[in-house]
Structure formats: C-alpha cells, structure tokens
C-alpha cells in the first residue's frame, strides 16, 4: 500500500486533525486516488453520519468516505475526487 509522502502513514487509513475548532478527517478513497498525500475534509459535514457506523471510536457515526466518493456510480471520473480537500502538506 502507498504511504503519504508528507506524514508517512498509509493513504488508505483515515486520519483526524483539528484546526481551530474544526475537526477534519482524511478520506481514504480521495487520498489513494490522489496518490501522494492524505486529503482532509470537515467532519462530519463533508462525510455525513449514520447510526449504522456508531461505535466507541466513532460515536457520531461518521461515514468512511466523503460524500463525493460515495455513489451514485455515474460520477465514475476520478477528477471530482479530492477537489475541495486539504492535502496533508497544506494542513498545518
């Protein structure tokens, strides 16, 4: 698996960061598609939530992938992925 060229963590692993009072989460699909760095979006706003994903580690049920990465399948073109995200090197 590919690792982030900025932080060295696997791109397919979701990471969380905070900037000010805003929580961000990396989208594994955007990160892998972009191929070089984690791509962060506001969480849970850009991911959505579901009670089916609620756990002790994810009490709000934040989805794994950002809303842009989930169906409908007709999106198909990876150019829409990660367009509004913050890359790992630009986060801090």
Secondary structure by P-SEA (a helix, b strand, c coil): ccccccccccccbbbbbbcccbbbbbcaaaaaaaccbbbbcccccccccccccccccccccccccccccccccccccccccccccccccccc
